[in-house]
Amino acid sequence: MLASIQFAKPLVLWNLGEDHSSRLGIQDPISERDHETCQHLGLQMREAMLMKPLGERPDGFAYPSHRVKGCPALALADWAAPDLFAGAQISIARFRESEIFARFRDDPMCTAPPELDAR
């Protein structure tokens, strides 16, 4: 299954992608994928966001994804999530019926799987 969420308002995010995390000196800890370090960084980001006046707080932050290189991952703030999801439109579709699956299926680099008895 493939789920997508359309929030009722544009997200306001701090951007740790592009070269921003390097300029802040936190690119190495983010890219090392050390769980404890990432948890600590997330806590520090939360504390920094909470220093902003209530009406100026972002909804979260975007950072470089570990799983999908070159794409952002999102961390939504706990204070923003209830309102964001209350007005969100959530749709669920079968992956095999999605545009994404069609792109993978039609990719010229896609080859047939090996035979089941291949060793």
N, C-alpha and C positions, 0 to 999 in steps of 0.2 A: 504494500500500500504506500501511497505517496500523499503526504498532506501538505497543504499550503495555507498560509495565513495572510490575510489582507487586513492590516490594521486600519482603523477609521481615520487616523491622522498620520502624517509623516513622522517617522522616528527621528528623534534628536539624539545623535550619538557622538561621543568623543571618538576620534579616529586614531587608532594606533597602527594603522596600516601604512602603506607606501613607505616613506622614509621617516615618518613621525616617531616610531618606536626607537629607531636608531639615534635620532637627534635627542631623544629623551634618555638614551643610555640603557634602554630595557630590551633591546632586540635580542641579545644573547639569552637572557633568562626566558623570554617567550619562546624562542626557537629550540631551546634545549629540551622542552617538554617535561621538565622536572615537575611532578605534580605538586609537591610542597611549595616550590618557588612560585608556580602559577597561582596557587591558592593565596599565597601571601600577596602577590601582585594584585589579584582581584580584590582582596580586602583593602589594600592601599588605594585602589581606584575608587572603591565604594566610599571610603572615608573622604577622599578628595571631592567626590561628587556631593557628599552630604554637607560639605563646607559652603556650597553654593546656596543662595536663597531659594526657598521652595519653588518659586515660579521659574527659576533659571536652571534647575537641575536637569541634566540629560536623562534620557530613557535608558541609557546604558552605554556600552562602548563596542566598537568593532576592532578586531585584531586579526593578524594573519592566521588563516586556518592551517592546522597541522595536517588535516586529512585531505583537503583539496588545495593543493599548492596554487598560489596566485589568487585565491579567493578569500573574502573575509569570513570570519566567524563572528557571531554576536553574543554578547553577554547583556541580558536585560536586567535592569535594576529591580530589586524586590519592591520598591515603592511604585514603580511604573507599571509593573505587570498586571495588577488587577484592573486598572482602567483600560490598558491596551487590549487585554483579552475580552473585557466586557463588551466592547464595541467592534470586535474583530469578526470577520467572515472567515470561517474555516471550511475548506473543501478537502475531500478525500477521494482519491481515484486509484484504480489499479495501475501499478507501475507499467505493466505490459501494454496498457492502453494510452500511455502518456507520450508526449512529444519527446521527452528525454530518452525514453526507451527506444523510440524510433530512430533518434540520432545515433545511439549506440549500435543498434541493429544494422543501420545503413552505413556505418563507418567503414571505409575501405580497408582499414587495418584489422577489422574483425574477421576472424577465421573460424572454421568449424572446430568444435572441441575434439580432443583426442579420443580415439576409440576406448571403450570402457576397459578392454583387456590389455591396453597398451601398458608397457612397463618401462 
